[in-house]
Amino acid sequence: MRWLSSLASRVSPALRTQTKPRKPLLPSSPHKGNSFPSNLISAKNPKFPVIDHLYIARVLSRKDWFLLLDHELNARRILLTPQSVASVLQNQQNPLHPLKFSIWFSNVDPLFLKNQSVRGVLANTLFRKGPVVLSVEFLKDVKNSGLKVTEDLLCILIGSWGRLGLAKYCAAVFGQISFLGLTLSTRLYNAVIDALVKSNSLDLAYLKFQQMPADNCHPDRFTYNILIHGVCKIGIVDEAVRLVKQMEGLGYLPNVHTYTNLVDGFCKSKRVDEAFRVIKIMRYKNVTPNAATVRSLVHGVFRCMDPGKAFELLLSFVERESLLFKVACDTILYCLSNNHMSREIALFLKKFGAKGYLPDSSTFNITMVCLTKELAHAQDEVHELFENYIQGGGKPGFGTYLVLIEAMYKSGNIDEGNQIFEQLIKDGLLSSVHSYNMVINCFCKAQILDRASRAFGDMQHNGILPNLVTFNTLLAGYCKAGEISKAHELLIMLLEHGFKPDIFTFSTIIDGLCRVNQIDDAFDCFFEMVSWGITPNVITYNILLRSLCFIGDIARAERLMENMQVDGIKPDSYSFSHLIQSFCRMNKVEKAEEHFLVMLKSGLNPDNYTYSVFIKALCDLGKLDVAKEIFLSMEAYDYLPNSSLCSIMLDSLIQHNRFEEACRMVKSFVRRKN
């Protein structure tokens, strides 16, 4: 059966070779020589400026970059706004260009670096593209331009070095700060201490802290909070308490950040009672906890206590405290979900739902994922919680609907699944090709192919055109279900819509044909795939290898493996496993051993099932010592034998009256497992 050659007449002759035109990453620049464009940063629409990022990159790569930028500004061809500045910073490929541009605009107007959005974009850009270092040549270039590195800019630079872990470089630059024409200040000290804390160099941070008075710089609340954060992060909370007292002695009252760090520190030190005491102190001193305080407490309690006890403790806390009630509840639900505590989640939602609590959509989505997995046999209860959420005014996200629909179908609750699907449509969440693709995939996974087909028709009826992913998803559903004739019909539609089949399309068809034992047709499709200019990958080869091994055509499987390597495709662990298992089933243990050794030499690790089949075959053949050697070597390949494999090995030792070895193996296995 020639799957595609017979369909070629239905499509354009150019389809086999068609490729999608690639859009350039940057618009091609129309500017020649030193001519200046009129739209460098267009002033026509200040809110949405048209920016030629490529031209700006060319300017910044020149030696006279500062003069060219000044010229454009004076000629009113540049309109500097926080939005345009941020856009330029984000779209420079050379790591040094954002720094050059920042030096220039901060000298034009220092207020730009006071803008939080600009500061944030610059900090992230320097971190992502960094490290951006201050070379001697670069500093000479800046000095000759008449510009200078401002204190604001240096603080942001130091912060990026700290995030990148460059503690020594931070300290080195800080020691030569006078060469930048800057005077040491408390703010600069705070920046470098914060960077050193972030780069886990607390000793260096303390050294700078102690040097401050010598440079006539005095620690402030920011300085102390940075150090308190540093020591709390590593659980040295007693030192944090000492710093708080020292800070208060200098007249700086602890603020919400100070207390939040203390809560985190006490939890890291597993001193939960003292963490709760900090909350009481905050109330006494009229310091209102913020969301970070509550999250630190909840996460900290779950981190350092048994999850069940943590839940009980926090449950009573939430019942007592009305402050930031929703944040506390959302965080508790998140931690319960992470710990797979489905029963506690259901209890919590019912108890606090009656008091008006409604999780936000992201928290509810995480919760539903946990509930559908852990309460697989109690989907009615999950559905009830979902209905309560909607009746309470909650708006589930698309992902939440999809998780729940799939869970209902898998558990056999088809009517409930259909009901939730109708609610999804009613809420207007099924409105794009992406959302339809996910829904079709959901139906295919649940093997409800009539609904998948209906959704495919509905999307076109609603004016949403399917893409190649849509066709491939539905095609996979038909092929896995063995409905090859429907897959063939869908393939005709795919071609008539002007799409070129890709590697996924071909691999799916080949897999479908193999599933219904049409191996020759599968190979025909494989060869057509190559004629369409699509190179098979290891997954495609593995589908064919698995099928040949399944029907016992091991000679053909070996030839395919050889051809695979000739074509430059490296076999993976699955490729070898199919052959090894097949040889073992045919009692050709020497051949299995040969492939097993090649597999290990290739740096590939067998899975537990392959180990089990191979070791059992060796034991059955009487090669007990070889089997034992392979069994004991598993740990070297980061595999812990499972109970089934251990049973095979122990049974064989006992059958051969090697009781002492069996006992030693049991003890060794128990010790490794613990």
Disulfide bonds with the S-S distance in Angstrom:
none
